[in-house]
Each structure stands twice: as structure tokens, then as C-alpha cells.
């Protein structure tokens, strides 16, 4: 598993927490930061997935 996928998952979790706390406290800035962290995490996960797929293709592994 690529390190980008791990970092992406961590950023998504952090973003969810920030967004939830922002919603509970009525802090719009914290909510926005949480949403941004979640989006960043999703992008990182996608990049990591693409790297894994490319690595598997080069290694001749076929994931089904």
C-alpha cells in the first residue's frame, strides 16, 4: 500500500473530526477546514491508488 493512501485516509479522518466539531460549535471556519482536509485526503488516496495500480501493472500482478 502506498504511503499516499495512508496519508489520505488520515487526512480524511482528521477532516471529518474538524468538520464535526465545527458543526457542533457553530464554527464555520473549522467546518471549512474539515471539508478541505477531507478533499485533500480523497485526492491523496486517489494518487496512492493510482501508484499502487501502476506498480502492480509493472510487477505483472493482476488485482481482481
N, C-alpha and C positions, 0 to 999 in steps of 0.2 A: 504494500500500500504506500502510495506516495505521501510525502510529508505535507504537500498542499492539501490533500484530502483531510488529514488530521487537523491541520490549522484551520481549514474551512469549517469543520464540524465545531471546533472550539469557538470560532467567531460567531457561528450561528447560535450556539448556546448562550454566549455572552450577550448577543443582541436580543435574544428572547427575554433574558432576565432584565436587561436595561429597559426594554420596551414595556414589560410587565410592571416594573417598579414605576416607570414614568406614568403609566395608566393609573396605577393605584394612587400616586401622589399628585396627579394632575400636572406633571412636569412635561410640557410639550417638547422641550429641548432634549430631555432624556429619552423620550419616546422616539424622536427623530434619530438620535444617535443609535438607539437599539435597532431601528429599521435599517440604518446604514450598515451597521455591523452584520446584520443578518444577510443583507445583499452581498456584502464583501465575502462573507463566508460561503455563500452559494456559488459565487464566482470562483473562489479558491477551490472548492470541491470539484467544480466542473473541470478546471485546469488539471487538477490532480487525477481525475478520472481519465482525461484525455492522455495524460502522460502514462498512466497505467496501461491503457489500451495500446498506445504506441509501443511501449516496452514489451507487452505481451505479443504484439504482432511481429516485432523484430526477433523475439525469442522463439517464435513459432507456436506459442500457446494459444489455444482457442477456448475462450470462455463461452460457455453455453448456458 
